Amino acid sequence: MSTHDAPPPSRWARSGPQATEGFGRRFAELVAAGQDVDGEARLADALLPRGARVLDVGAGMGRVSAALQARGHRVTAVEPDGGLVAQCRATYPTVDVVQADLLELDDARVGRVLGDRPHQVDLVVCVGNVVVFLAEGTERQALATMAGRLAPGGRLLVGYHLVGGPEHARAYPPEEFVQDAASAGLRVQHRFGSYELAPPSDEYAVWVLTADA
Ligand SMILES: C[S@@+](CC[C@H](N)C(=O)[O-])C[C@H]1O[C@@H](n2cnc3c(N)ncnc32)[C@H](O)[C@@H]1O
C-alpha cells in the first residue's frame, strides 16, 4: 500500500456488525453498570509523566481515552469504526476522537488527520486486541506508523490475547510480534501477562516498546 491509498479494510471492519456492534453494546453495559473498564489506562498512566501527550489508536468506544483524560493527560483517540466513534462521542463528550485508520497517521498524512493536535506523543496506546484486528499484512506498517508518532523517550503500549481471543482476530505469536516490532525500529522494554503486571503468560501479552536506542 502506498501512503496515498485508502487503508485496506481491517479484520475488525470485515468481522461484521454482529461482532462490532456487540463489542460496543458490551462496553456500554459495563460502563452503565459501573464496572471497572480502566485497567489498561491505569497501566498507561503509570508509564507517563503528569499532563502527558497520548494517542489512543483503535480507541473503540473511548473508555481508555476517557480514563487517561480524567487523569490529566492530553489524549487524542483515533478510531476508524463510525459506530464506535459515535458511541465514544455520546458516552464521553469531552474525549477528542478522530475518525481515522491508524495507518493514516504516517508522516505524509498525520497533519491532515490530527491537525494541530500533537503529532509526537509520550505514549501511543494500542490495547484491547487492536493489533490482532489489523488488515492482513499491515502489522509492520502499523507498528512503524505508531513508532513514528513517538516523541524522544516516548513509548508504545500494546496488549492482545495470545489464545482465546475474539472471533475474527488473528493469532499473533509473541516471536512474530517482536520481529515485526524490530522491523519497525521498536525494542521491547517489558512484557507482562496482564495490565496488573502479571508475569509473561501464554494467554495474554502486554508489551511496552520504545523506539529509542
Ligand atoms: C476489540 S476493539 C478494542 C477497542 C479499544 N482499544 C478498547 O480496548 O476498548 C478493536 C479495535 O481495533 C480497531 N482497529 C482495527 N484495525 C485498525 C486500524 N487499522 N486502525 C485503527 N484502529 C483499528 C477497531 O476499529 C476496533 O475499535
The ligand as an SDF file (V2000), in Angstrom:
LIG
                    3D

 27 29  0  0  0  0  0  0  0  0999 V2000
  -11.6560   -5.0500   20.3150 C   0  0  0  0  0  0  0  0  0  0  0  0
  -11.6940   -3.3850   19.7590 S   0  0  0  0  0  0  0  0  0  0  0  0
  -10.7760   -2.5680   21.0580 C   0  0  0  0  0  0  0  0  0  0  0  0
  -11.1090   -1.1160   21.2030 C   0  0  0  0  0  0  0  0  0  0  0  0
  -10.3730   -0.3670   22.3280 C   0  0  0  0  0  0  0  0  0  0  0  0
   -8.9460   -0.3030   22.0940 N   0  0  0  0  0  0  0  0  0  0  0  0
  -10.6500   -0.9670   23.6720 C   0  0  0  0  0  0  0  0  0  0  0  0
   -9.7550   -1.6420   24.2130 O   0  0  0  0  0  0  0  0  0  0  0  0
  -11.7410   -0.7450   24.2020 O   0  0  0  0  0  0  0  0  0  0  0  0
  -10.5430   -3.4290   18.4180 C   0  0  0  0  0  0  0  0  0  0  0  0
  -10.3830   -2.0910   17.7410 C   0  0  0  0  0  0  0  0  0  0  0  0
   -9.3240   -2.1550   16.7980 O   0  0  0  0  0  0  0  0  0  0  0  0
   -9.6180   -1.1720   15.8400 C   0  0  0  0  0  0  0  0  0  0  0  0
   -8.7560   -1.2970   14.6590 N   0  0  0  0  0  0  0  0  0  0  0  0
   -8.5230   -2.3800   13.8950 C   0  0  0  0  0  0  0  0  0  0  0  0
   -7.7210   -2.0490   12.8580 N   0  0  0  0  0  0  0  0  0  0  0  0
   -7.4340   -0.7350   12.9920 C   0  0  0  0  0  0  0  0  0  0  0  0
   -6.6620    0.2000   12.2480 C   0  0  0  0  0  0  0  0  0  0  0  0
   -6.0290   -0.1650   11.1290 N   0  0  0  0  0  0  0  0  0  0  0  0
   -6.5920    1.4710   12.6860 N   0  0  0  0  0  0  0  0  0  0  0  0
   -7.2250    1.8500   13.8170 C   0  0  0  0  0  0  0  0  0  0  0  0
   -7.9930    1.0140   14.5450 N   0  0  0  0  0  0  0  0  0  0  0  0
   -8.0950   -0.2570   14.1410 C   0  0  0  0  0  0  0  0  0  0  0  0
  -11.0970   -1.4050   15.5650 C   0  0  0  0  0  0  0  0  0  0  0  0
  -11.6870   -0.3400   14.8270 O   0  0  0  0  0  0  0  0  0  0  0  0
  -11.6100   -1.5970   16.9850 C   0  0  0  0  0  0  0  0  0  0  0  0
  -12.0260   -0.3900   17.5540 O   0  0  0  0  0  0  0  0  0  0  0  0
  1  2  1  0
  2  3  1  0
  2 10  1  0
  3  4  1  0
  4  5  1  0
  5  6  1  0
  5  7  1  0
  7  8  2  0
  7  9  1  0
 10 11  1  0
 11 12  1  0
 11 26  1  0
 12 13  1  0
 13 14  1  0
 13 24  1  0
 14 15  1  0
 14 23  1  0
 15 16  2  0
 16 17  1  0
 17 18  1  0
 17 23  2  0
 18 19  1  0
 18 20  2  0
 20 21  1  0
 21 22  2  0
 22 23  1  0
 24 25  1  0
 24 26  1  0
 26 27  1  0
M  CHG  2   2   1   9  -1
M  END
$$$$
